[in-house]
């Protein structure tokens, strides 16, 4: 499509919290050894399949920034940090397991019913969806007709995709894996070209 903007969205590589099933939204967690390998695979994959990116943006949290560096380095770019690309902050509930959040606090059930509810005194689902969705749309507009990479987080990205594509603020329909690749095309309205591509990660533990 002429003048369309391709936005390639990558979730950061694996962290210990991912393995343990613990929510680390605003918590600044490092990649595991596998996460580093996933990031490197993602960088190689995008260099082969999406060469000529004009920019690579990332959340300020180290797990996203390190993943972005593996992508940017292969395309001779520097990572540009954007605070609004950060993960969903659950306030006092940071560090709780998904089991605790679901069973004891009914997190996902309440989010769907009350998009303005702020779990743990953190952010509401609507606030996260609009924050990240607006950041993605703004970067797409800045790079109209170009191709860019954005590295962010699973929970926030799930909400942002619902906001961008469905106009909803609390749907968890499109879940993405660590170091997966998702493509949006802005022409100028966003449409989904690819979701949760992980073939480049085959063979990693």
Secondary structure, DSSP 4 states (H G I P E B T S, - for coil): -TT-EEEEEEE---BHHHHHTB--SSS---B-HHHHHHHHHHHHHHHHHS---SEEEE-SSHHHHHHHHHHHHTTT--EEE-GGGSPPP-GGGTT-BHHIIIIIS-HHHHHHH-TT-BGGGS-BHHHHHHHHHHHHHHHHHHTTTSEEEEEE-HHHHHHHHHHHHHS-SS-------TT-EEEEEESSSEEEEEEEE-GGGTT--
